[in-house]
């Protein structure tokens, strides 16, 4: 009995057995479920967004005040 044909046959059988009929899950779906990693800049980004929101509110209030002043002066 020769050893080489047995090894080749066994390797081929293992390769075929390793392949399943089920396709692998897409990587994008796996990445979507992965938890986001926090970075040192997250706090700064939050502060920047908060400052932008405050500035927007201040600008809106200033515009309303200007309208009231113009309405009163007429």
MODELLER restraints for C-alpha pairs under 7 A, 6 or more apart:
rsr = mdl.restraints
at = mdl.atoms
